[in-house]
Amino acid sequence: MGNLYEALRTQGDFEICEYEARAIGVVREHVGSGHVLLALSGGVDSSVCAALLAKAVPGRLHCIFVDHGLMRKNEGNEVELAVSDMDLNFIRVNAEDRFLAKLKGVTDPEAKRKIIGEEFIRVFEEESRKLEGIDYLAQGTILADVVESGTGDSKVVKSHHNVGGLPEDIGFKGIVEPLRGLSKDEVRDLGWQLGLPVALTNRQPFPGPGLAVRCIGEVTKERLDILREADAIACEEIGTSGVKADQYFAVLTGTHSVGVTDGSRTYNSTIAIRAIRTSDYMTASFAPLPHSLLGRISERITSEIPAISRVVYDITNKPPATVEWE
């Protein structure tokens, strides 16, 4: 069914209002009188998808937010608050223990993505059985997800949990992906067209597998909590600095290095900071953050988080790197 939604994007220039009308028509034809269950993360893609589907199938959209314990600091509550004014039949599922149990001992990034993707589907299947008449699963899949997951003639860069990470035996009649042919900028434009608040349309992209792919090596609650604190500091400092960067975050690298605290030797973790400039997320360049800003981030992280002894800055463009580390 992916090709059906990819075909919504005509070749060449097009008006986003035209896309909205075409997408609503295709969704209605595909779904008929069925009900739709949307995987809502609170990010740009899923929020725009929710707004579009709410217009296409009013009253028949059910949005489930799975808090898998891999979110940024305080993000679960922020997501719930952000969509509280939207008529989405919102359901929150707290599943941290479940996801961490599945990820125990797993270090391979592709394995992480596939485990998280399958577990997402299993949660949705279970939640859908609690509701009546749920026929379709909706996702905020966009063009970059499709290309990087190696569909069609593309080679696999990384399996996005909503594309390459999907299991073959899903318990739904079909998948609804009305944004599948759009770039990130086009998705934002569609969000504005649909009347979403800037706080949602300008929200930084966040990978579906969450911090699991920013936590190199095994994913544990302890390591995630360290990363959450470092990420919150980095985002606060960069966000209030006024520098131009389209996405920025911290990565727990899995590398330890020697340090000195209160005159004693330490051997603690290394945090990497990633900040990029991009228009479509298919390519990106690293943001040249001022040394004074980087120094402030490093000083705060190493002084406020005892488990961190070193901070480095990623100066790699995409390509050859991807935006995420895993």
Secondary structure as UniProt FT lines:
FT   HELIX           2..6
FT   TURN            7..8
FT   HELIX           16..31
FT   TURN            32..33
FT   STRAND          35..39
FT   HELIX           44..56
FT   TURN            58..59
FT   STRAND          61..67
FT   TURN            73..74
FT   HELIX           75..82
FT   TURN            83..85
FT   STRAND          91..94
FT   HELIX           96..103
FT   TURN            104..105
FT   HELIX           109..129
FT   STRAND          134..138
FT   HELIX           143..148
FT   TURN            149..150
FT   TURN            152..153
FT   TURN            161..165
FT   STRAND          174..176
FT   TURN            178..181
FT   HELIX           184..193
FT   TURN            194..195
FT   HELIX           198..201
FT   TURN            208..209
FT   HELIX           210..213
FT   HELIX           221..239
FT   TURN            240..241
FT   STRAND          247..261
FT   TURN            262..263
FT   STRAND          264..277
FT   STRAND          284..286
FT   HELIX           291..304
FT   TURN            306..307
FT   STRAND          308..313
FT   TURN            319..320
//
